[in-house]
Amino acid sequence: GAPASETNWWAGTGLEVTCLNRIAVHPRDPQRLYLCYADIGLLQSLDGGRTFAQTVRGMKCAGNTFVVAFDPADPRTLWAGTGWWNRNEGDVCRSDDSGFTWSVVGRPETGLPGGQTRHLLVDPSSPAAARRLFVGVNGHGVYASEDGGASWSARNDGLPGGEIRGLAADPSDPAVLFALLAKGKDPVGGLFRSADRGRSWRRLGADFACPDAKALVVCPSDPRRIYVGARETYTGGKLHPGGVFVSADGGATWRHALKDCFIEALAADPRSADTLYAG
């Protein structure tokens, strides 16, 4: 790349040599992008990706950003889940200046175990002065904050140990959460639902196994339609297929909609329940 200005913003030349975990688009300004990278942390663009700068000041685990989420009322406030790539350590950071500077709010001293924080939800129905957050912490399950990230507590009753591979909320009812687990203490993984903001969980689909789950989407226009992406894996003496799995009844029953050995990501069209994209 080359400097785009004297303010340390850069323009790319097409070569990319590291992993992009997520792209987040600012809810009020579609030209502002947050690029969550491995190895180089968080990049921010103000012009739709033409130029960018690393904006990790104040982050402890500045090398890897997994996810960014925005406050629904204040566009300057956002949270980021971070972690080291080669070991299970990480935290949650908060910014109040649109992501230019950060402070670490989720750490063992505030109740959040120090694992990679790969999934982060903001409850839009919570009060602005005490914003409710949910995170999935690698190896530790689901944790919640009722005060914008200042303090944290576990929300794992009914969840078996395992890696959280997806965390989603019902768009029509923010009290309803879904957690997708890969194999761990539970050898087959699966999808779990909470109707009380994570205080208790139950498994969905008695026969639905997903040991190497990769992605979870709750359809924005039809919350009873749920999609799961998975990688093919052999465990417990059985081959578990990969691909895309679809439930039309809130997770009670499932069909194998796309056979593929490795699905990494899913995205649903917000206006059409019949349109899904798989990577």
HELIX and SHEET records of a PDB file:
HELIX    1   1 PRO A  108  THR A  110  5                                   3    
HELIX    2   2 ALA A  128  ALA A  130  5                                   3    
SHEET    1   A 6 ALA A   2  PRO A   3  0                                        
SHEET    2   A 6 TRP A  10  ALA A  11 -1                                        
SHEET    3   A 6 THR A  51  GLN A  54 -1                                        
SHEET    4   A 6 LEU A  42  SER A  45 -1                                        
SHEET    5   A 6 LEU A  33  TYR A  37 -1                                        
SHEET    6   A 6 LEU A  20  VAL A  25 -1                                        
SHEET    1   B 4 THR A  65  PHE A  70  0                                        
SHEET    2   B 4 LEU A  78  GLY A  83 -1                                        
SHEET    3   B 4 GLY A  90  SER A  95 -1                                        
SHEET    4   B 4 SER A 103  GLY A 106 -1                                        
SHEET    1   C 4 THR A 117  ASP A 123  0                                        
SHEET    2   C 4 ARG A 132  VAL A 137 -1                                        
SHEET    3   C 4 GLY A 141  SER A 145 -1                                        
SHEET    4   C 4 SER A 153  ALA A 154 -1                                        
SHEET    1   D 4 GLY A 162  ASP A 170  0                                        
SHEET    2   D 4 ASP A 173  GLY A 184 -1                                        
SHEET    3   D 4 GLY A 190  SER A 194 -1                                        
SHEET    4   D 4 ARG A 202  LEU A 204 -1                                        
SHEET    1   E 4 ALA A 213  VAL A 218  0                                        
SHEET    2   E 4 ILE A 226  ALA A 230 -1                                        
SHEET    3   E 4 GLY A 243  SER A 247 -1                                        
SHEET    4   E 4 ARG A 255  LYS A 259 -1                                        
SHEET    1   F 2 THR A 233  THR A 235  0                                        
SHEET    2   F 2 LYS A 238  HIS A 240 -1                                        
SHEET    1   G 2 LEU A 266  ALA A 268  0                                        
SHEET    2   G 2 LEU A 276  ALA A 278 -1                                        
END                                                                             
